[in-house]
Amino acid sequence: MVKRGRKQSSQAQPEEEQRTAKQIKQDVKPGGSGGDSSLFSSLPISELTHKAIREIFEYQRMSPVQHETVAPLLKGHDLLAKAKTGTGKTLAFLIPTIEKLCSAGRPHPLAIRAVVLSPSRELAMQIADEAEKLLTFHKLNVVVLVGGVKITRDYKSLEKPADIVVATPGRLQDHLQNTPGFRERLSSVETLVLDEGDQLLDQGFRAEIDRIIQQLPKNRQSLCFSATVPDSLGAVLSVALRPDFKTINCVGEEDTDTHARIDQAYAIVDMSQHTLGLYSIIKKEMSENPTDYKVICFLPTARQTQFFAEALNFAGVKALEIHSRKSQSNRTRVSDEFRAASCGVLLSSDVSARGVDYPDVSMVIQLGCPSTREQYVHRLGRTGRAGKNGKGLLMLGPWEAGFQRQDLKDLPLDEATSTVHAAILEFGDETSMARSVSRVNEDTRTQTYQAWLGYYNSSLRRWKWNKDKLVAMGNQMSSEVLLLDEPPALLAKTVGKMGLTGVAGLKVERGGGGGEDHQGRCGRGGEGAGKGEAVARAEAVVRKRRWQG
C-alpha cells in the first residue's frame, strides 16, 4: 500500500491545491469560508470527514473536478463525470460515498454498502488507501478484492464488515459465483462507482460489469468517472445509471492541458538499436536531472518489459519492473517503491498506464507502438501531472512509423530521431550492451520472442503484414534485439493457437529436446549456446552493425 505521509499526500493533489496556509487565509473572508465554494471547508459534510481532509490529507482547496462533482453527488444524483486521472477524482467520489454511508447505520453487520470497480489491481489498492485515510475518524471499513492474491485472503477480509468494497470486476464476479452469502451481502449496496469506465471496457470487463449490475439493488446511487466516453461505455451507463443522471465534463478538449505541459517527441529507430537507444535516452535523462529524474518506460507486453528491465539492470541502470507476470505482492512493493522514490526508472506494461498516480514523473518513454491513440495519451499522462511539466518520447520501429503519421497527426510531436542518435553516441556502448543482453536468461528471451509474435499477430492488418512477414520480422527481432543465435523453438500447441502452423521460418518444438522448423532443419531446443558463445556472437553482431551516426 502507499506509505502514509502528509507531504506525500499533498504531492498527489493538483498544484493549485498545494498552497500555503497563509495564501489560503488571504482567500478566505471573515466569517468562515467567506463564500469561497472551492474550499473543502465549504462542503456540507460531517466534521469527521472535514477533520481527515484537514489533518490527514492537509488539503484546503478542492481541485476543479472535486469542485464540479462533489456537490451534485452529495445531493444524491447519479453522475457521469468526464475526468482524467491525476485530477483528484478519487476523493471526488469517495467523499460523497462515505457521507452517504455515515448518514445511516448498517442494515446488518456484514452488509456491503458501496462498491467501487477498478480496471486494475494497482488502482484498486490506491483507491482503498485513499478511502482508509478519509475514514481515519469514522467507524467504517474498506475491503479490497482483486486478482493476483489468494482468494483465502479475501475470505478473511470478508469476515468483518465491508462497508466499502473496492474490487476488480473479475474478482468480484468470482465471489458472486463461488462465495456463499456474498450475493446476499450485495443486496445492501447504496452506491456503485465505475472508476476509469472506458478502461474497464478496454480491459474486457463488459460481461462481468453487466452481471454485477444485475445483482445490485435498483434503488442505489451510481456514478462513473472516465477520461473518455466511447459508445460502448454509453451502453453500459444506460443500464448502470438512472435515466436522469447528470453529466459533467471536467476535461473539455481531452488532450489540451496535457499537451500544454508535456513536450512530446517521436523517434524512428532501427530494431537493432532499440535496447541501446532506450538505455542511452534514460542515461541522458539521468545526466540532465541527476537529483530528480523519474522515468517510466512502457512496453507492449509483459515479457518485453521483463527483458528490457533485466538488460538495463545488467547494463548498470537500476530498473524496476511491473507487469502481469509478477505477483500482486511484488507489484505492490514495486509500485510503492517507485512512488516514494525521488529518482528512479520503472519499466511497465499497461498495468500502470491508467489510474495509478506516481508523483513527479519527469519523462515517459513508449518503446513500441501503442495499441491505440487513447493508450498513447493515457501512458503519456503519467507525466505532466499536478500542474508540473514533463517529457514524452515515442520510440517506434520503421514499420510502425505510420502510427505517428496517422493516429497522432494532430498532436504536437517533434521529431527526435537525431536526439536518440546523439544520445547513443554520447552514452551508448554497443559491445557493453550486447554483453548485458547476453546475460539475460535465455528462457526470458524465448518468452519475449513468443510474446512479440503474439502482440503483432493480433494486428497484422494494421501493419499490412501476412503470416510470413510476421515470422520474418519476429526472427529479425530474435537476432537483433534478443541476440539469439537462431529463433527459439515454440511449442506446437502455442504455434497452433497463434494460427502460425506451417509458416516458413518458424521453429516448432514437438517433443522434449529439440525443435524442427518448417524447412525441416533441426533446432537446438530450449537451452541454446553457452554464455561465452552468446557473448562472442553478440560482439560479432556489434562489429557487423556499428552505428552509422
C-alpha positions in Angstrom: 0.0 0.0 0.0 1.0 3.6 -0.3 3.2 4.7 2.5 1.5 7.2 4.8 2.8 10.6 5.0 1.4 14.1 4.9 4.0 15.5 2.5 3.4 12.7 0.1 -0.4 13.1 0.3 -0.1 16.8 -0.6 2.0 16.0 -3.7 -0.8 13.8 -5.1 -3.2 16.8 -5.2 -3.0 19.1 -8.2 -0.7 22.1 -7.9 -3.4 24.7 -7.4 -4.4 22.8 -4.2 -0.9 22.8 -2.7 -1.0 26.3 -1.3 0.4 27.6 1.9 -1.9 28.3 4.9 -1.1 32.0 4.5 -2.2 32.0 0.9 -5.4 30.2 1.8 -6.2 32.6 4.6 -5.9 35.5 2.2 -8.6 33.9 0.1 -11.0 33.5 3.0 -13.1 36.4 4.1 -14.1 36.9 7.7 -17.0 34.7 8.8 -15.9 31.2 7.8 -15.5 30.1 4.3 -16.0 33.6 3.0 -18.3 32.3 0.3 -15.4 30.5 -1.5 -17.1 27.4 -2.7 -13.8 25.9 -3.8 -12.7 25.3 -0.2 -13.2 22.0 1.4 -14.4 23.8 4.4 -17.5 25.0 2.5 -18.8 21.4 1.9 -21.8 20.3 4.0 -20.1 17.1 5.2 -19.5 15.6 8.6 -16.9 17.1 10.9 -15.1 13.7 11.0 -14.6 13.9 7.2 -13.5 17.5 7.4 -11.0 16.5 10.1 -9.5 13.8 7.9 -9.2 16.3 4.9 -7.5 18.8 7.2 -5.3 16.6 9.3 -4.5 13.6 7.2 -4.5 14.9 3.6 -3.8 18.5 4.6 -5.9 19.8 1.8 -7.7 23.1 1.9 -8.9 23.8 -1.7 -10.7 21.4 -4.0 -9.4 20.6 -7.4 -11.7 21.6 -10.3 -13.0 18.1 -10.7 -13.9 17.9 -7.0 -15.5 21.4 -7.1 -17.7 20.4 -10.0 -18.8 16.9 -8.9 -18.9 16.7 -5.1 -22.0 18.9 -4.7 -24.3 17.1 -7.1 -23.2 13.8 -5.7 -23.9 14.9 -2.1 -27.4 15.7 -3.3 -27.8 12.0 -4.4 -27.7 12.5 -8.2 -26.4 9.7 -10.5 -23.4 11.2 -12.4 -21.2 10.7 -15.4 -18.0 12.7 -14.9 -15.6 13.0 -17.8 -12.3 13.4 -15.9 -8.7 12.4 -16.3 -6.5 10.7 -13.7 -4.4 12.9 -11.6 -7.2 15.5 -11.1 -8.3 14.5 -7.7 -11.3 12.4 -8.8 -10.8 9.6 -6.3 -11.7 12.0 -3.4 -14.4 13.4 -5.6 -16.3 10.1 -5.5 -15.1 8.9 -2.0 -16.3 11.9 -0.1 -20.0 11.7 -1.1 -19.9 7.9 -0.9 -18.7 8.0 2.7 -21.1 10.8 3.7 -24.0 8.7 2.3 -22.9 5.7 4.4 -22.5 7.8 7.5 -26.0 9.1 7.3 -27.5 5.7 8.0 -26.4 2.7 10.0 -25.6 -0.7 8.6 -28.8 -2.7 7.7 -27.0 -5.8 9.0 -23.5 -6.4 10.4 -21.9 -7.8 7.2 -23.7 -5.6 4.7 -21.7 -4.4 1.7 -22.9 -0.8 1.2 -20.7 0.6 -1.5 -18.9 -1.0 -4.5 -16.1 0.7 -6.4 -15.0 -1.1 -9.6 -11.5 -0.5 -10.9 -9.8 -1.8 -14.0 -6.5 -2.7 -12.3 -5.3 -4.1 -9.0 -2.9 -1.2 -8.5 -5.6 1.4 -8.9 -8.0 -0.6 -6.7 -5.4 -0.6 -3.9 -4.7 3.1 -4.4 -8.4 3.9 -4.1 -8.7 1.8 -1.0 -5.7 3.6 0.5 -7.4 6.9 -0.1 -10.6 5.6 1.4 -8.8 4.4 4.6 -7.3 7.8 5.1 -10.6 9.5 4.6 -12.2 7.1 7.1 -9.5 7.7 9.8 -12.0 9.1 12.2 -15.0 7.1 11.1 -16.0 3.6 12.1 -16.4 2.2 8.6 -14.3 -0.5 6.9 -12.8 -0.9 3.4 -12.1 -4.3 1.8 -10.0 -4.8 -1.4 -10.9 -7.7 -3.6 -8.5 -8.1 -6.6 -7.0 -10.9 -8.6 -3.4 -12.0 -8.1 -3.8 -12.8 -4.4 -5.1 -16.0 -2.8 -8.8 -15.9 -2.5 -8.5 -17.3 1.0 -7.1 -13.9 2.0 -10.3 -12.4 0.7 -12.4 -14.7 2.9 -10.5 -13.5 5.9 -11.1 -9.8 5.0 -14.8 -10.5 4.4 -15.2 -11.9 7.9 -15.5 -8.3 9.1 -18.0 -5.6 8.0 -17.2 -4.4 4.4 -18.9 -1.1 4.2 -16.9 -0.2 1.0 -15.6 -2.9 -1.3 -13.0 -1.8 -3.9 -12.6 -4.5 -6.5 -11.6 -5.5 -9.9 -14.7 -6.9 -11.8 -13.2 -10.3 -12.4 -12.6 -11.0 -8.7 -15.9 -9.6 -7.6 -17.7 -11.8 -10.1 -15.7 -14.7 -8.8 -17.1 -14.1 -5.3 -20.6 -13.7 -6.7 -20.4 -17.1 -8.2 -18.4 -19.0 -5.6 -18.6 -17.4 -2.2 -21.5 -18.4 0.0 -23.6 -15.5 1.1 -21.8 -12.9 -0.9 -24.7 -12.2 -3.3 -26.9 -11.5 -0.3 -24.4 -9.1 1.1 -24.5 -7.1 -2.1 -28.3 -6.6 -1.7 -27.4 -3.6 0.7 -25.3 -1.7 -1.8 -26.2 2.0 -1.7 -23.5 3.3 -4.1 -21.8 1.9 -7.2 -18.8 3.6 -8.6 -17.3 2.8 -12.0 -13.8 4.3 -12.0 -11.9 4.7 -15.3 -15.1 3.5 -17.0 -13.5 3.4 -20.5 -10.6 1.4 -19.3 -12.9 -1.1 -17.6 -14.3 -1.9 -21.0 -10.9 -1.8 -22.7 -9.8 -4.5 -20.3 -12.6 -6.7 -21.4 -14.8 -6.4 -18.3 -18.1 -5.7 -20.0 -19.7 -9.1 -19.3 -18.6 -9.0 -15.6 -19.9 -5.5 -15.1 -23.3 -6.4 -16.6 -23.6 -9.4 -14.3 -22.6 -7.4 -11.2 -25.1 -4.6 -12.0 -27.8 -7.2 -12.3 -27.2 -8.3 -8.7 -27.3 -4.8 -7.2 -30.4 -3.2 -5.8 -32.0 -0.8 -8.3 -32.5 1.8 -5.5 -28.9 3.0 -5.4 -26.7 5.9 -6.4 -24.4 5.2 -9.4 -21.6 7.2 -10.8 -18.9 6.8 -13.4 -15.7 8.7 -13.8 -14.0 8.3 -17.2 -11.4 10.1 -19.3 -13.4 9.3 -22.5 -16.9 8.2 -23.2 -16.9 5.8 -26.1 -20.2 4.3 -27.4 -19.5 1.0 -25.7 -19.4 2.9 -22.3 -22.6 4.7 -23.1 -24.4 1.3 -23.5 -23.2 0.3 -20.0 -24.2 3.6 -18.5 -27.7 3.3 -19.8 -28.1 0.3 -17.6 -25.9 1.3 -14.6 -27.2 4.9 -14.2 -30.7 6.2 -13.7 -32.2 8.0 -16.7 -32.0 11.4 -15.1 -28.2 11.2 -14.4 -26.2 14.3 -14.7 -23.2 14.7 -17.0 -20.2 16.9 -16.1 -17.3 17.4 -18.4 -14.2 18.2 -16.4 -11.9 17.7 -19.4 -13.1 19.8 -22.3 -10.8 19.1 -25.2 -9.4 15.9 -23.8 -5.7 16.4 -24.5 -5.4 20.2 -24.2 -4.0 20.5 -20.7 -1.7 17.5 -21.1 -0.3 18.8 -24.4 0.4 22.2 -22.9 2.5 20.8 -20.1 4.3 17.9 -21.9 7.0 18.2 -24.6 6.1 15.3 -26.9 8.5 13.8 -29.4 8.9 10.7 -31.5 11.9 8.8 -33.0 12.1 6.2 -35.7 14.8 3.8 -34.5 16.1 0.7 -36.2 15.2 -2.5 -34.4 18.9 -3.3 -33.7 19.2 -0.1 -31.8 16.1 -0.4 -29.5 17.9 -1.6 -26.4 20.9 0.7 -26.8 18.5 3.6 -27.7 16.4 3.1 -24.6 19.5 2.8 -22.4 21.0 6.0 -23.8 17.9 8.1 -23.5 17.5 7.0 -19.9 21.1 7.8 -19.2 20.6 11.2 -20.9 17.7 12.0 -18.6 19.7 10.9 -15.6 22.5 13.1 -16.6 20.3 16.2 -17.1 18.3 15.7 -13.9 20.7 13.9 -11.5 18.7 14.6 -8.4 15.1 14.3 -9.6 14.9 12.1 -12.7 11.9 9.8 -12.6 11.3 7.8 -15.8 8.6 5.4 -16.8 9.0 3.3 -19.9 6.0 1.4 -21.3 6.4 -1.7 -23.4 3.8 -3.6 -25.4 4.0 -6.9 -23.5 4.9 -8.2 -20.0 7.7 -10.3 -21.4 9.3 -7.3 -23.3 9.0 -5.4 -20.0 10.9 -8.1 -18.2 13.5 -8.5 -20.9 14.4 -4.8 -21.2 14.4 -4.3 -17.4 16.8 -7.2 -17.0 19.0 -5.9 -19.8 19.1 -2.4 -18.3 20.0 -3.8 -14.9 22.9 -5.8 -16.3 24.0 -2.6 -18.0 24.1 -0.7 -14.7 20.8 1.1 -14.7 18.7 0.2 -11.8 15.3 -0.5 -13.4 12.2 -1.6 -11.6 9.6 -3.7 -13.5 5.9 -4.1 -13.0 3.7 -6.3 -15.2 1.1 -9.1 -15.1 3.8 -11.8 -14.8 4.7 -10.5 -11.3 2.8 -11.5 -8.2 0.5 -9.0 -6.7 2.7 -8.6 -3.6 5.7 -7.8 -5.9 3.7 -5.3 -8.0 2.5 -3.5 -4.8 6.1 -3.4 -3.4 7.5 -2.0 -6.7 4.7 0.5 -7.1 5.2 1.8 -3.6 9.0 1.9 -4.0 8.7 3.9 -7.3 6.0 6.2 -5.9 8.1 7.1 -2.8 11.4 7.5 -4.7 12.8 10.9 -5.7 14.7 9.3 -8.6 14.0 6.0 -10.4 13.4 4.1 -13.5 10.3 1.9 -13.9 9.5 -0.4 -16.9 5.9 -1.3 -17.1 3.3 -3.0 -19.3 0.0 -1.2 -19.5 -0.9 -2.2 -15.9 0.4 1.2 -14.9 -0.9 3.2 -17.8 -4.2 4.2 -16.3 -5.2 5.5 -12.9 -2.2 4.8 -10.8 -0.6 8.0 -9.7 3.2 8.3 -9.5 4.2 11.8 -8.4 6.9 13.8 -10.1 7.5 11.6 -13.2 9.9 13.6 -15.4 9.7 11.5 -18.5 7.6 8.9 -20.2 9.1 6.7 -22.9 7.0 4.4 -25.0 9.1 1.8 -26.8 7.0 0.1 -29.5 3.6 1.1 -30.9 0.7 1.6 -28.5 -2.4 -0.3 -29.5 -4.5 2.9 -29.9 -4.2 6.7 -29.8 -6.0 6.6 -26.5 -3.4 4.3 -25.0 -0.7 6.7 -26.1 -2.4 9.6 -24.4 -3.0 7.8 -21.2 0.5 6.5 -21.0 1.8 10.0 -21.6 -0.4 11.2 -18.8 1.8 9.6 -16.2 4.0 12.8 -16.5 3.0 16.4 -16.6 0.7 15.8 -13.5 -0.3 18.1 -10.7 0.4 21.2 -12.9 4.0 20.2 -13.5 5.9 19.9 -16.8 7.1 16.6 -18.3 8.5 15.0 -21.4 7.3 12.1 -23.6 9.2 10.1 -26.2 7.6 7.6 -28.5 10.3 5.3 -30.0 9.0 3.4 -33.0 10.5 0.8 -35.4 10.5 1.9 -39.1 7.5 -0.4 -39.7 5.5 1.4 -37.0 6.0 5.0 -38.4 2.5 5.1 -39.8 1.1 5.2 -36.3 2.7 8.6 -35.7 1.7 9.9 -39.1 -1.9 8.8 -39.0 -3.1 8.3 -35.4 -1.1 11.2 -33.8 -1.0 13.7 -36.7 -2.9 16.3 -34.8 -0.7 16.2 -31.7 2.3 18.4 -31.3 5.1 15.8 -31.6 8.6 16.9 -32.6 10.8 14.5 -34.4 13.6 13.4 -32.1 15.3 10.7 -34.2 18.6 12.7 -34.2 18.3 13.2 -30.5 18.2 9.4 -29.9 21.2 9.0 -32.3 23.1 11.7 -30.4 22.3 10.1 -27.0 23.6 6.7 -28.3 26.8 8.3 -29.4 27.3 10.1 -26.1 26.1 7.4 -23.6 26.0 4.1 -25.5 28.5 1.3 -25.8 27.3 -1.4 -28.2 29.7 -4.0 -27.0 28.8 -3.5 -23.4 25.1 -3.5 -24.1 25.4 -6.7 -26.2 27.1 -8.3 -23.2 24.3 -7.2 -20.9 21.7 -8.6 -23.3 23.6 -11.9 -23.5 23.3 -12.2 -19.7 19.5 -12.1 -19.7 18.2 -15.6 -19.1 17.6 -17.4 -22.3 14.1 -18.5 -21.2 13.2 -14.9 -20.7 14.4 -14.1 -24.3 12.5 -17.1 -25.7 9.3 -15.9 -23.9 9.9 -12.4 -25.2 10.1 -13.7 -28.7 6.9 -15.6 -28.3 5.1 -12.5 -26.8 6.4 -10.3 -29.6 4.9 -12.6 -32.2 1.6 -12.7 -30.3 1.4 -8.9 -30.0 2.0 -8.2 -33.6 0.0 -11.2 -34.8 -3.1 -9.6 -33.2 -2.9 -6.6 -35.6 -1.5 -7.9 -38.9 -3.9 -5.8 -40.9 -2.7 -2.7 -39.2 0.9 -3.3 -40.4 -0.2 -4.8 -43.8 1.7 -8.0 -43.0 0.9 -11.6 -43.7 1.9 -14.5 -41.5 5.2 -15.0 -43.4 6.2 -11.3 -42.8 5.3 -11.6 -39.2 7.6 -14.5 -38.6 10.4 -12.9 -40.6 10.1 -9.8 -38.5 10.0 -11.8 -35.3 13.1 -13.7 -36.3 14.8 -10.4 -37.1 13.9 -9.2 -33.6 15.2 -12.5 -32.2 18.6 -11.8 -33.8 18.9 -8.1 -33.5 17.2 -7.4 -30.1 17.4 -10.6 -28.2 20.8 -11.6 -29.8 19.9 -15.2 -30.0 21.8 -17.5 -32.4 18.6 -18.6 -34.0 14.9 -18.2 -33.4 13.7 -20.1 -30.4 11.5 -23.2 -30.8 7.9 -22.8 -29.8 5.5 -25.5 -28.6 3.3 -26.8 -31.4 0.3 -26.0 -29.2 1.4 -22.4 -29.0 2.0 -22.1 -32.7 -1.4 -23.6 -33.4 -3.2 -21.1 -31.1 -1.5 -18.2 -32.9 -2.6 -19.6 -36.3 1.0 -19.9 -37.5 1.1 -23.6 -38.2 3.0 -24.2 -41.4 4.6 -20.7 -41.7 8.1 -20.9 -43.1 10.9 -19.9 -40.7 9.0 -20.8 -37.5 10.7 -23.4 -35.3 8.3 -25.8 -33.7 9.2 -27.9 -30.7 7.3 -31.2 -31.0 8.8 -33.1 -28.1 11.2 -32.9 -25.2 14.6 -31.9 -26.5 14.8 -30.3 -29.9 12.8 -28.4 -32.4 12.2 -28.5 -36.1 11.4 -25.6 -38.2 9.1 -25.7 -41.2 12.0 -26.0 -43.6 12.9 -29.3 -41.9 16.1 -28.1 -40.2 16.9 -29.2 -36.7 16.8 -26.7 -33.9 18.6 -26.7 -30.6 15.5 -26.5 -28.3 15.4 -24.6 -25.1 19.0 -24.5 -23.9 21.0 -23.0 -26.7 24.6 -21.9 -26.7 26.6 -21.3 -23.6 27.0 -17.8 -22.3 30.5 -17.4 -23.7 29.3 -18.3 -27.1 26.4 -15.9 -26.8 28.8 -13.1 -25.8 31.1 -13.9 -28.7 28.1 -13.8 -31.1 26.9 -10.5 -29.6 30.2 -8.9 -30.2 30.2 -10.2 -33.8 26.8 -8.6 -34.2 28.1 -5.3 -32.9 31.0 -5.4 -35.3 28.6 -6.0 -38.1 26.2 -3.3 -37.1 28.3 -0.4 -36.0 26.1 2.6 -35.5 26.0 4.8 -38.6 25.9 8.2 -37.0 
